[in-house]
Amino acid sequence: MTRKYKQLRTAKDLNRLMTRYYAKSKIIGRLKPMAWVTSGAPIEVLVAMGIASVYPENYGALCGARRVATSLCQVAEAQGYSQDLCSYARSHIGAVLDRREAPLGGLPRPDLLVACNNICGTALKWYQALAQHYHVPLFILDTPFIHGPQMEEHAVQYVAAQLEEFIAWVEKHTGRKLKQKRFMETLELSNRAVGFWRDIRELCQAHPSPLNAPDLFVNMAPIVVLRGTKDAVSFYEKLKAEVEARVEQGIGAIPEERYRLLWDNIAIWYRLFRLFGYFADFGACFVVDTYTNGWSTSVELSEPMEGLARTYTSVYINQSLQARAEIMVDLAERFRVDGIVFHSNRSCKPYSLGQYDLRRIVSERTGKPGLIIEADMCDTRAYAEEPLKTRIQAFMETLASKV
């Protein structure tokens, strides 16, 4: 299917970078300790200690994009894993159990497992199952849910103390020591990449927007898996320059932008371009989203442990509904959106529960209508094309009557 928006020149750089990342992981995993980590884990510690890492969640997204996730999910389901579980977890477990259909032949075998509960409780059970399967040690970082407007100081100290335990745990199992100079260099590189990524996203306030949601979703990969590295900094510096040039030249991501939209929840990976193409047919561009916004918070370097604790505990879905509504209202107003699309994601309950309340609150506060669509980020069995297209058409007709 032809993309209905302008492709970035740096797409080739991204492809090379991610291909090299997965290829190197196969080799480095034989030379260095290999950790499997959840997306919300403090990767900077592992990078600074010379520990190789891969992300089963990112791999799950890859399975979804390559449209093999459903068959891999069925492998896991045949072994007793419920279809109601996260499709990232099921597709990855399926790839572990049967590598024949696994992209890239699966991930290199782990020596360590590192999980954080700031994204969901499923990740903990997923990693416990992996620990039992591979007979390797597992560290769980417990990040308290933020019920109030901000993280309380006692919670900061609680998580910071666990980070100290985490470092000691890694040292125990690998024999490697955390060197403070290298640690600070890694944090600085992480902040530089995050800063570029934040700037890139903010450039989408321009009219027309230089990027559409698929651009944001695809280009978020390095900020997830390569934080704290020079490769991430170099890539995002180049991407930012290209996006800035688009803004200066008035180049939009899609032809004749008429409507600006906000996306909530994880992408539908197996229909990434097709789905957003339906909106682009109406001149609609997704100029901002809550998902990629989750990797745009820097770490305070004056107190690195406390800074890491605040950054990794304050992720979007580890906050109250009221806090999430405030974030969405801010994004809707700053990016001047005309409407909001909520992906009610069968797989991700923490992200999806409360979306009807969020739609009501944010619409009342901003006056912008919201559409809720039901699907799954990786499992195609939860996706119905024609009903979804009908709802999109009705929503866009509603926008046309208001704008």
C-alpha positions as CSV (number, residue, x, y, z in Angstrom):
1,M,0.0,0.0,0.0
2,T,1.3,3.5,-0.9
3,R,2.1,5.7,2.1
4,K,-0.1,8.8,2.1
5,Y,2.6,11.0,3.6
6,K,6.2,12.0,2.9
7,Q,8.8,9.6,4.0
8,L,11.9,10.8,5.9
9,R,15.3,10.6,4.4
10,T,16.7,9.3,7.7
11,A,14.5,6.2,7.4
12,K,17.5,4.5,5.8
13,D,19.7,5.5,8.8
14,L,17.1,4.1,11.2
15,N,16.9,0.8,9.3
16,R,20.7,0.4,9.4
17,L,20.9,1.4,13.1
18,M,18.2,-1.1,14.2
19,T,19.5,-3.9,11.9
20,R,23.0,-3.4,13.4
21,Y,21.5,-3.4,16.9
22,Y,19.9,-6.8,16.5
23,A,22.9,-8.2,14.6
24,K,25.3,-7.0,17.2
25,S,23.2,-8.4,20.0
26,K,23.7,-11.9,18.6
27,I,27.5,-11.5,18.7
28,I,27.8,-9.3,21.9
29,G,25.6,-11.8,23.7
30,R,28.3,-14.3,23.4
31,L,31.0,-11.9,24.6
32,K,29.3,-9.9,27.4
33,P,26.6,-10.7,29.9
34,M,23.2,-10.4,28.2
35,A,20.2,-8.8,30.0
36,W,16.6,-8.9,28.9
37,V,14.8,-5.8,30.1
38,T,11.4,-4.2,30.2
39,S,10.9,-0.9,28.4
40,G,10.6,1.0,31.7
41,A,13.8,-0.3,33.3
42,P,16.8,2.0,34.1
43,I,18.9,0.9,31.1
44,E,21.5,3.5,31.8
45,V,22.9,1.4,34.7
46,L,23.4,-1.6,32.4
47,V,25.0,0.4,29.6
48,A,27.4,2.0,32.1
49,M,28.4,-1.4,33.4
50,G,29.0,-2.8,29.9
51,I,26.0,-5.2,30.0
52,A,24.4,-6.0,26.7
53,S,20.6,-5.8,26.6
54,V,17.6,-6.5,24.4
55,Y,13.9,-5.6,24.9
56,P,11.3,-8.4,24.5
57,E,8.6,-5.7,24.2
58,N,10.4,-4.0,21.3
59,Y,10.8,-7.5,19.8
60,G,7.0,-8.1,20.3
61,A,6.4,-4.9,18.3
62,L,8.7,-6.2,15.6
63,C,6.7,-9.4,15.5
64,G,3.6,-7.4,15.1
65,A,5.0,-5.2,12.4
66,R,6.1,-8.3,10.5
67,R,2.7,-9.9,11.0
68,V,3.9,-13.1,12.7
69,A,2.8,-12.1,16.2
70,T,-0.6,-13.9,15.9
71,S,0.9,-17.3,15.0
72,L,3.5,-16.9,17.8
73,C,0.7,-16.0,20.2
74,Q,-1.0,-19.3,19.3
75,V,2.2,-21.2,20.1
76,A,2.1,-19.7,23.6
77,E,-1.6,-20.3,24.0
78,A,-1.1,-23.9,23.1
79,Q,1.1,-24.2,26.2
80,G,-1.6,-22.7,28.4
81,Y,-1.0,-19.0,28.2
82,S,-4.3,-17.2,28.1
83,Q,-5.4,-15.2,25.0
84,D,-6.3,-12.4,27.4
85,L,-2.6,-11.8,28.2
86,C,-0.5,-9.1,26.5
87,S,0.3,-9.9,22.9
88,Y,3.9,-8.7,23.4
89,A,4.2,-11.3,26.1
90,R,2.5,-14.0,24.2
91,S,4.3,-13.4,20.9
92,H,7.7,-13.3,22.6
93,I,7.0,-16.4,24.7
94,G,5.9,-18.1,21.5
95,A,9.2,-17.1,19.9
96,V,11.1,-18.6,22.9
97,L,9.1,-21.8,22.7
98,D,9.4,-22.2,18.9
99,R,12.0,-20.2,17.0
100,R,11.0,-21.4,13.5
101,E,8.8,-18.4,12.9
102,A,10.6,-16.0,15.2
103,P,12.0,-12.9,13.4
104,L,15.8,-12.9,13.4
105,G,15.8,-16.4,14.9
106,G,14.7,-15.0,18.3
107,L,16.6,-13.0,20.8
108,P,20.0,-14.1,22.2
109,R,19.8,-16.2,25.4
110,P,19.7,-14.0,28.6
111,D,22.0,-14.2,31.5
112,L,20.0,-11.7,33.5
113,L,16.4,-10.5,33.5
114,V,15.4,-7.0,34.7
115,A,11.7,-6.0,35.1
116,C,10.0,-2.9,36.3
117,N,6.3,-2.7,37.3
118,N,5.9,1.0,36.2
119,I,4.3,-0.2,32.9
120,C,2.1,-3.2,34.0
121,G,1.9,-6.1,36.3
122,T,1.9,-8.6,33.4
123,A,5.6,-7.8,32.8
124,L,6.5,-9.2,36.2
125,K,4.7,-12.5,35.6
126,W,6.1,-12.6,32.0
127,Y,9.6,-12.3,33.3
128,Q,9.0,-14.8,36.1
129,A,8.0,-17.3,33.5
130,L,11.2,-16.5,31.5
131,A,13.3,-16.9,34.7
132,Q,11.8,-20.3,35.2
133,H,12.3,-21.3,31.6
134,Y,16.0,-20.2,31.4
135,H,17.0,-20.7,35.0
136,V,18.5,-17.2,35.2
137,P,18.3,-14.5,38.0
138,L,15.6,-11.9,37.9
139,F,15.6,-8.4,39.4
140,I,12.2,-6.6,39.9
141,L,12.3,-2.8,40.4
142,D,9.2,-1.8,42.3
143,T,7.9,1.7,41.4
144,P,4.9,2.9,43.5
145,F,1.9,4.1,41.6
146,I,1.6,7.9,41.7
147,H,-1.9,8.7,43.1
148,G,-1.3,12.4,43.6
149,P,-0.2,15.3,41.4
150,Q,3.5,14.4,41.9
151,M,5.8,11.7,43.3
152,E,6.3,12.0,47.0
153,E,9.8,12.2,48.4
154,H,9.6,9.0,50.5
155,A,8.7,7.2,47.2
156,V,11.7,8.7,45.5
157,Q,14.0,7.5,48.3
158,Y,12.3,4.0,48.2
159,V,13.0,3.6,44.5
160,A,16.5,5.1,44.7
161,A,17.4,2.6,47.4
162,Q,16.3,-0.2,45.1
163,L,18.5,1.2,42.4
164,E,21.5,0.8,44.7
165,E,20.4,-2.8,45.3
166,F,20.1,-3.3,41.6
167,I,23.7,-2.2,41.0
168,A,24.9,-4.5,43.7
169,W,22.8,-7.3,42.2
170,V,24.3,-6.8,38.7
171,E,27.8,-6.6,40.2
172,K,27.2,-9.9,42.1
173,H,26.0,-11.8,39.0
174,T,28.4,-10.4,36.4
175,G,31.6,-9.5,38.4
176,R,31.4,-6.0,36.7
177,K,31.6,-2.8,38.7
178,L,29.8,0.5,38.1
179,K,32.3,3.2,37.6
180,Q,31.0,6.6,38.5
181,K,32.6,8.5,35.6
182,R,31.2,6.1,33.0
183,F,27.8,6.2,34.7
184,M,27.6,10.0,34.5
185,E,28.8,9.9,30.9
186,T,26.0,7.4,30.1
187,L,23.4,9.5,31.8
188,E,24.6,12.6,29.9
189,L,24.3,10.7,26.6
190,S,20.9,9.5,27.6
191,N,19.7,13.0,28.4
192,R,21.1,14.3,25.1
193,A,19.2,11.7,23.1
194,V,16.0,12.3,25.1
195,G,16.5,16.1,24.6
196,F,16.7,15.6,20.8
197,W,13.7,13.3,20.9
198,R,11.7,15.8,22.9
199,D,12.7,18.6,20.5
200,I,11.7,16.5,17.5
201,R,8.2,15.9,19.0
202,E,7.8,19.6,19.9
203,L,8.5,20.6,16.3
204,C,5.2,19.0,15.4
205,Q,3.5,22.0,16.8
206,A,4.2,23.6,13.4
207,H,1.5,23.9,10.8
208,P,1.6,21.7,8.8
209,S,3.2,19.1,11.1
210,P,6.5,17.7,9.8
211,L,5.7,14.3,11.2
212,N,2.7,12.0,11.4
213,A,2.1,9.3,14.0
214,P,3.8,6.5,12.0
215,D,6.9,8.6,11.9
216,L,6.9,9.0,15.7
217,F,6.1,5.3,16.3
218,V,8.8,4.0,14.0
219,N,11.5,6.5,15.1
220,M,11.0,5.9,18.8
221,A,12.9,2.5,18.6
222,P,16.4,3.9,19.4
223,I,15.2,6.0,22.3
224,V,13.8,2.8,23.8
225,V,16.7,0.3,23.1
226,L,19.7,2.6,22.7
227,R,19.4,5.2,25.5
228,G,22.7,6.1,26.9
229,T,24.7,5.4,23.7
230,K,26.4,7.6,21.2
231,D,24.4,5.9,18.4
232,A,21.1,7.2,19.8
233,V,22.5,10.7,20.1
234,S,23.9,10.7,16.5
235,F,20.7,9.4,15.0
236,Y,18.4,11.9,16.8
237,E,20.6,14.8,16.1
238,K,20.4,14.0,12.3
239,L,16.6,13.3,12.5
240,K,16.1,16.7,14.3
241,A,18.0,18.5,11.6
242,E,15.7,16.9,8.9
243,V,12.6,17.7,10.8
244,E,13.7,21.3,11.4
245,A,14.3,21.7,7.7
246,R,10.8,20.5,7.0
247,V,9.4,23.1,9.3
248,E,11.5,25.9,7.8
249,Q,10.4,24.8,4.3
250,G,6.7,24.4,5.3
251,I,6.8,20.7,4.3
252,G,4.0,18.6,6.0
253,A,4.1,14.9,6.7
254,I,0.8,14.5,4.7
255,P,-0.5,16.5,1.8
256,E,-2.8,19.3,2.6
257,E,-3.2,18.9,6.4
258,R,-6.7,19.9,7.4
259,Y,-7.1,18.3,10.8
260,R,-4.7,17.7,13.7
261,L,-5.2,14.7,15.9
262,L,-3.9,13.3,19.2
263,W,-3.4,9.5,19.5
264,D,-3.6,7.7,22.9
265,N,-2.1,4.2,23.5
266,I,0.3,1.9,21.7
267,A,0.4,1.7,17.9
268,I,-1.4,-1.1,16.0
269,W,1.8,-2.4,14.5
270,Y,0.4,-4.7,11.9
271,R,-1.8,-1.9,10.4
272,L,0.5,1.0,11.1
273,F,0.5,2.6,7.7
274,R,-2.8,1.4,6.5
275,L,-4.7,2.6,9.6
276,F,-3.2,6.1,9.6
277,G,-3.7,6.2,5.8
278,Y,-7.5,6.1,6.4
279,F,-7.2,9.3,8.4
280,A,-4.7,10.9,5.9
281,D,-7.4,10.4,3.2
282,F,-9.4,13.1,5.1
283,G,-6.4,15.3,5.5
284,A,-5.9,14.3,9.1
285,C,-2.4,14.2,10.7
286,F,-1.6,12.8,14.1
287,V,0.7,15.5,15.4
288,V,1.2,14.2,18.9
289,D,0.6,11.1,21.0
290,T,0.9,9.9,24.6
291,Y,2.9,6.8,23.8
292,T,6.1,8.3,22.4
293,N,5.8,11.1,24.9
294,G,6.8,8.5,27.5
295,W,10.4,8.7,26.5
296,S,10.8,12.5,26.6
297,T,11.8,13.0,30.3
298,S,15.4,13.6,31.2
299,V,17.2,12.4,34.3
300,E,18.3,15.0,36.9
301,L,22.1,14.6,37.1
302,S,22.8,16.4,40.3
303,E,21.4,13.4,42.2
304,P,21.5,10.6,39.7
305,M,19.8,7.9,41.8
306,E,17.0,10.1,42.8
307,G,16.8,11.4,39.2
308,L,16.5,7.9,37.8
309,A,13.9,7.1,40.5
310,R,11.7,10.1,39.5
311,T,12.1,9.5,35.7
312,Y,11.3,5.8,35.7
313,T,8.5,6.0,38.3
314,S,6.7,9.0,36.6
315,V,5.9,7.3,33.4
316,Y,2.5,8.0,31.9
317,I,0.6,4.9,32.8
318,N,2.0,4.8,36.3
319,Q,0.1,8.0,37.1
320,S,-3.5,8.6,38.1
321,L,-6.3,9.2,35.7
322,Q,-6.4,12.8,36.7
323,A,-2.7,13.3,36.0
324,R,-3.0,11.6,32.6
325,A,-6.0,13.8,31.8
326,E,-3.8,16.9,32.6
327,I,-1.1,15.6,30.3
328,M,-3.6,15.0,27.5
329,V,-5.2,18.4,27.9
330,D,-1.7,20.1,27.8
331,L,-0.8,18.2,24.6
332,A,-4.2,18.9,23.0
333,E,-3.8,22.6,23.7
334,R,-0.2,23.1,22.8
335,F,-0.4,21.1,19.6
336,R,-3.8,22.7,18.7
337,V,-5.5,19.4,17.9
338,D,-9.0,19.1,16.5
339,G,-9.8,15.7,18.0
340,I,-8.5,12.7,19.9
341,V,-8.3,9.0,19.0
342,F,-8.1,6.5,21.8
343,H,-6.9,3.0,20.9
344,S,-8.7,0.7,23.3
345,N,-6.0,-1.9,23.3
346,R,-7.1,-5.4,24.2
347,S,-3.5,-6.3,25.3
348,C,-2.7,-3.2,27.4
349,K,-5.2,-3.0,30.3
350,P,-3.3,-0.3,32.3
351,Y,-3.2,1.9,29.2
352,S,-6.8,1.2,28.1
353,L,-8.8,1.1,31.4
354,G,-10.2,4.6,32.1
355,Q,-10.2,5.8,28.5
356,Y,-13.9,6.5,28.4
357,D,-13.4,8.7,31.5
358,L,-10.4,10.3,29.8
359,R,-12.4,11.0,26.7
360,R,-15.1,12.7,28.7
361,I,-12.7,14.7,30.9
362,V,-10.4,15.9,28.1
363,S,-13.3,16.6,25.7
364,E,-15.1,18.7,28.4
365,R,-11.8,20.6,29.1
366,T,-10.8,21.2,25.5
367,G,-14.0,21.0,23.5
368,K,-12.4,18.5,21.2
369,P,-14.3,15.3,20.3
370,G,-12.8,11.8,20.9
371,L,-13.1,8.5,19.1
372,I,-12.4,5.2,20.7
373,I,-11.4,2.3,18.5
374,E,-11.0,-1.3,19.6
375,A,-8.1,-3.4,18.5
376,D,-4.8,-5.0,19.7
377,M,-1.3,-3.8,19.2
378,C,0.0,-7.2,17.8
379,D,-2.8,-9.8,17.7
380,T,-4.7,-9.4,14.4
381,R,-7.6,-11.5,15.7
382,A,-8.8,-8.4,17.6
383,Y,-8.9,-6.2,14.6
384,A,-12.0,-5.7,12.4
385,E,-11.2,-3.6,9.3
386,E,-14.6,-2.5,8.0
387,P,-16.3,-1.5,11.3
388,L,-13.2,0.5,12.1
389,K,-13.2,2.3,8.8
390,T,-16.9,3.1,9.3
391,R,-16.2,4.7,12.7
392,I,-13.3,6.7,11.3
393,Q,-15.5,8.1,8.6
394,A,-18.2,9.1,11.0
395,F,-15.6,10.7,13.3
396,M,-14.0,12.7,10.5
397,E,-17.4,13.8,9.3
398,T,-18.1,15.1,12.8
399,L,-14.8,17.0,12.8
400,A,-15.6,18.5,9.4
401,S,-18.8,19.9,10.8
402,K,-16.9,21.5,13.7
403,V,-13.7,22.8,12.1
